[in-house]
């Protein structure tokens, strides 16, 4: 059961990588890594969606990407810290965690 969630988590990490890469890539190497992250994130999302409901998988994927990107921009790239932004991210995380808790992996299985 957790294998699909682990794949989805990995897809979310690659999403964070390519979103940040789009903003900060400035050489052939960084653009190549960004392109690889785009491919891997989408491929892993597709794999996870084969066992999990597609809507839940995409919502978790997008929530992870948004949260991770905002946190990375604040911590690593010096984006200004705004309390309201953090509160909204916590609300988003609550939704993502809630979706994981109420989703049964068997719901999304295709025969």
C-alpha positions in Angstrom: 0.0 0.0 0.0 2.7 2.5 0.9 4.7 1.8 -2.3 2.4 4.0 -4.4 2.5 6.7 -1.7 6.3 6.5 -1.7 6.4 6.8 -5.5 4.1 9.8 -5.3 6.3 11.4 -2.6 9.3 11.0 -4.9 7.4 12.5 -7.8 6.6 15.5 -5.6 10.3 15.9 -4.8 11.2 15.9 -8.4 8.4 18.4 -9.0 10.0 20.8 -6.5 13.3 20.3 -8.3 12.0 21.2 -11.7 9.9 24.2 -10.5 13.0 25.7 -8.8 15.1 24.7 -11.8 12.9 26.7 -14.2 13.5 29.8 -12.2 17.2 29.3 -11.5 18.7 27.2 -14.4 21.4 29.2 -16.2 23.6 26.6 -18.0 23.2 23.5 -20.1 23.8 21.3 -17.0 21.1 22.9 -14.9 18.6 22.9 -17.9 19.4 19.2 -18.4 18.7 18.4 -14.8 15.5 20.5 -14.9 14.4 18.6 -17.9 15.2 15.2 -16.3 13.2 16.3 -13.2 10.2 17.2 -15.3 10.2 13.8 -16.9 10.8 11.9 -13.7 8.1 13.8 -11.8 5.5 13.2 -14.5 6.5 9.5 -15.0 6.4 8.8 -11.2 3.0 10.6 -10.9 1.6 8.3 -13.7 3.0 5.2 -11.9 1.4 6.3 -8.6 -1.9 7.1 -10.3 -2.2 3.5 -11.5 -2.9 2.4 -7.9 -4.2 5.6 -6.2 -7.2 7.6 -7.3 -6.0 10.1 -9.9 -7.6 13.1 -8.3 -6.1 12.3 -4.9 -2.7 11.6 -6.4 -2.6 14.8 -8.3 -3.9 16.9 -5.4 -1.1 15.4 -3.1 1.5 15.9 -5.9 0.5 19.5 -6.5 0.3 20.3 -2.7 3.8 18.8 -2.1 5.2 20.7 -5.0 3.7 24.0 -3.9 4.7 23.6 -0.3 8.2 22.4 -1.0 8.9 25.1 -3.6 7.7 27.9 -1.2 9.8 26.5 1.7 12.9 26.0 -0.5 12.6 29.5 -1.9 12.4 31.0 1.7 15.2 28.8 3.2 17.6 28.6 0.3 17.0 31.5 -2.0 16.1 34.3 0.5 12.5 34.8 -0.5 10.8 37.0 2.2 9.1 35.2 5.0 5.4 36.0 5.3 3.3 34.6 8.1 0.2 34.5 6.0 2.0 32.4 3.3 3.1 29.9 6.0 -0.4 29.7 7.4 -1.9 29.0 4.0 0.8 26.3 3.4 -0.1 24.7 6.7 -3.8 24.6 5.6 -2.7 23.0 2.3 -0.6 20.4 4.1 -3.6 19.6 6.3 -5.6 18.9 3.2 -2.9 16.7 1.7 -2.5 14.7 4.9 -6.2 14.4 5.2 -6.5 13.0 1.6 -3.8 10.4 2.4 -5.6 9.4 5.6 -9.0 8.9 3.9 -7.8 7.3 0.7 -7.8 3.6 0.4 -5.3 2.4 -2.2 -7.8 -0.2 -3.4 -10.2 2.6 -4.5 -7.9 3.5 -7.4 -7.0 0.1 -8.6 -8.0 -0.8 -12.1 -8.8 -4.3 -13.1 
